[in-house]
Amino acid sequence: LWPQASTGPLGVALRPSLAQNLDELLASAQDWAANTAHKSESDLLLVRIPPEWISAAVAPSPLLDWVLLFTSSEEANLQEALALTRNVVDRHPGARVGITIHGAQSREEAETAFGNLARASREKTGRDVRSYGLLVDDLDVYRAIVAQRPIGLAHPQSPAARALRDVAELLLGDIEEDAR
């Protein structure tokens, strides 16, 4: 059910990588960015890093400058997100870590989960994590996946599409603030 490598209906390109580690992924991302810079209206490049690569990172990497972790509100997943946060800030002290809670049954559940994770991060790492909102559990997400269409096009008024829009606005707001 994963989308094929291509440019989708929103102008966003998906490009799988054969990288086997963080250094190879960085080289792949840099090559792709250099080869597509003249074709794109945006210079925003998002890279999905397997969590085990974050845990295995022994040296700073530009890919860890700004990390967005997705986690559910379940305790085991929150602990995993905390461990990844610790790995990032231990090896890359200048990194920013953001958290998006997904699959929560309510806003209160997501806020409580983020609050617990933020407190634990402050206690264990001395660093704050930033909230990048929540992605609600919504049947329309699964329908959009099966249809291989973005949730924002398949079901634009769904709670999940609105939540994803909120997360994107938070990210873009911080990117614009950094550019100033």
C-alpha positions as CSV (number, residue, x, y, z in Angstrom):
1,L,0.0,0.0,0.0
2,W,3.0,2.3,0.0
3,P,2.9,4.9,-2.9
4,Q,5.1,4.3,-5.9
5,A,8.1,6.5,-6.5
6,S,6.8,9.5,-8.4
7,T,5.5,13.1,-8.1
8,G,2.1,13.0,-6.6
9,P,-1.0,15.1,-7.3
10,L,0.2,17.8,-4.8
11,G,3.5,18.2,-6.5
12,V,5.3,16.3,-3.8
13,A,7.9,13.7,-4.9
14,L,8.4,10.4,-3.2
15,R,11.8,8.9,-3.9
16,P,12.8,5.7,-2.2
17,S,16.5,5.3,-1.3
18,L,18.6,2.2,-1.3
19,A,20.8,3.7,1.5
20,Q,22.0,1.3,4.1
21,N,22.9,3.8,6.8
22,L,22.7,7.4,7.8
23,D,25.7,8.5,5.8
24,E,24.4,6.9,2.6
25,L,21.0,8.4,3.2
26,L,22.6,11.9,3.6
27,A,24.5,11.5,0.3
28,S,21.4,10.3,-1.5
29,A,19.3,13.2,-0.2
30,Q,22.0,15.7,-1.1
31,D,22.3,14.2,-4.7
32,W,18.5,14.3,-5.1
33,A,18.3,17.9,-3.8
34,A,21.1,19.0,-6.1
35,N,19.5,17.3,-9.2
36,T,16.0,18.7,-8.6
37,A,16.7,22.2,-7.2
38,H,16.0,23.8,-10.5
39,K,12.7,21.9,-11.0
40,S,11.1,22.6,-7.6
41,E,9.4,25.7,-6.2
42,S,10.4,24.6,-2.8
43,D,13.6,23.7,-1.2
44,L,12.0,21.6,1.5
45,L,13.3,18.0,1.7
46,L,11.9,15.6,4.2
47,V,13.8,12.4,4.9
48,R,12.5,9.4,6.7
49,I,15.2,7.9,8.9
50,P,14.7,4.4,10.3
51,P,14.7,4.6,14.1
52,E,17.5,2.1,14.4
53,W,19.7,4.4,12.3
54,I,19.1,7.2,14.8
55,S,20.0,4.8,17.6
56,A,23.2,3.7,15.8
57,A,24.4,7.2,14.9
58,V,27.8,7.8,16.5
59,A,28.6,11.1,15.0
60,P,26.6,14.3,14.2
61,S,24.8,14.3,10.9
62,P,23.0,17.2,9.2
63,L,20.0,14.8,8.9
64,L,19.7,15.0,12.7
65,D,19.7,18.8,12.9
66,W,15.9,18.8,13.1
67,V,14.2,15.5,13.9
68,L,10.4,15.0,14.0
69,L,9.4,11.8,15.8
70,F,6.0,10.2,15.4
71,T,4.7,8.3,18.4
72,S,1.5,6.9,19.7
73,S,0.2,7.7,23.2
74,E,1.0,4.2,24.4
75,E,3.6,4.1,27.1
76,A,6.0,1.7,25.3
77,N,6.0,4.0,22.2
78,L,6.5,7.1,24.4
79,Q,9.5,5.4,26.0
80,E,10.9,4.6,22.5
81,A,10.5,8.2,21.5
82,L,12.3,9.3,24.7
83,A,15.2,6.9,23.9
84,L,15.4,8.3,20.4
85,T,15.3,11.8,21.7
86,R,18.2,11.0,24.1
87,N,20.2,9.4,21.2
88,V,19.7,12.5,19.1
89,V,20.6,15.1,21.7
90,D,23.5,13.1,23.1
91,R,25.2,12.8,19.7
92,H,24.0,16.1,18.2
93,P,23.6,18.7,21.0
94,G,22.3,21.4,18.7
95,A,19.5,19.3,17.3
96,R,15.9,20.2,17.5
97,V,13.5,17.4,18.3
98,G,9.8,17.6,17.6
99,I,7.0,15.2,18.5
100,T,3.8,14.4,16.7
101,I,1.4,12.1,18.5
102,H,-0.6,9.8,16.2
103,G,-3.5,7.5,16.6
104,A,-4.8,9.2,19.8
105,Q,-8.5,8.7,20.5
106,S,-8.9,12.3,21.7
107,R,-7.0,15.6,21.9
108,E,-6.8,15.2,25.7
109,E,-5.1,11.8,25.3
110,A,-2.5,13.3,22.9
111,E,-1.9,16.3,25.1
112,T,-1.3,14.1,28.1
113,A,1.0,11.8,26.2
114,F,3.0,14.8,24.9
115,G,3.1,16.4,28.3
116,N,4.5,13.2,29.9
117,L,7.1,12.8,27.1
118,A,8.1,16.5,27.3
119,R,8.6,16.3,31.1
120,A,10.6,13.1,30.8
121,S,12.8,14.7,28.1
122,R,13.5,17.7,30.2
123,E,14.4,15.5,33.2
124,K,16.5,13.0,31.3
125,T,18.2,15.2,28.7
126,G,17.8,18.7,30.0
127,R,16.2,19.6,26.6
128,D,12.7,20.5,25.6
129,V,10.9,18.8,22.8
130,R,8.5,20.8,20.6
131,S,5.0,19.7,19.9
132,Y,4.0,19.3,16.3
133,G,0.4,18.5,17.0
134,L,-1.5,15.3,16.7
135,L,-2.7,13.0,14.0
136,V,-6.1,11.6,15.0
137,D,-7.1,8.0,14.3
138,D,-9.6,8.2,11.5
139,L,-11.1,5.6,9.3
140,D,-10.7,8.0,6.3
141,V,-6.9,7.6,6.6
142,Y,-7.2,3.9,5.9
143,R,-9.5,4.6,3.0
144,A,-7.1,7.1,1.5
145,I,-4.2,4.6,1.9
146,V,-6.2,1.9,0.1
147,A,-7.1,4.4,-2.7
148,Q,-3.4,5.5,-2.7
149,R,-4.4,9.1,-2.5
150,P,-3.4,11.8,0.0
151,I,-5.8,12.2,2.8
152,G,-6.1,15.9,2.0
153,L,-7.4,15.1,-1.5
154,A,-9.4,11.9,-0.7
155,H,-11.2,13.2,2.3
156,P,-10.3,16.9,2.8
157,Q,-12.8,17.6,5.5
158,S,-12.0,14.6,7.6
159,P,-10.5,15.1,11.1
160,A,-7.3,13.4,10.0
161,A,-6.9,15.8,7.0
162,R,-7.5,18.8,9.2
163,A,-5.0,17.5,11.8
164,L,-2.4,16.8,9.1
165,R,-2.9,20.4,7.8
166,D,-2.3,21.7,11.4
167,V,1.0,19.7,11.7
168,A,2.2,21.0,8.3
169,E,1.4,24.5,9.3
170,L,3.4,24.2,12.5
171,L,6.4,22.8,10.6
172,L,6.2,25.4,7.8
173,G,5.9,28.2,10.4
174,D,9.1,27.1,12.1
175,I,10.9,26.7,8.7
176,E,9.8,30.3,7.8
177,E,10.9,31.5,11.2
178,D,14.3,29.9,10.7
179,A,14.7,31.5,7.3
180,R,14.4,35.0,8.8
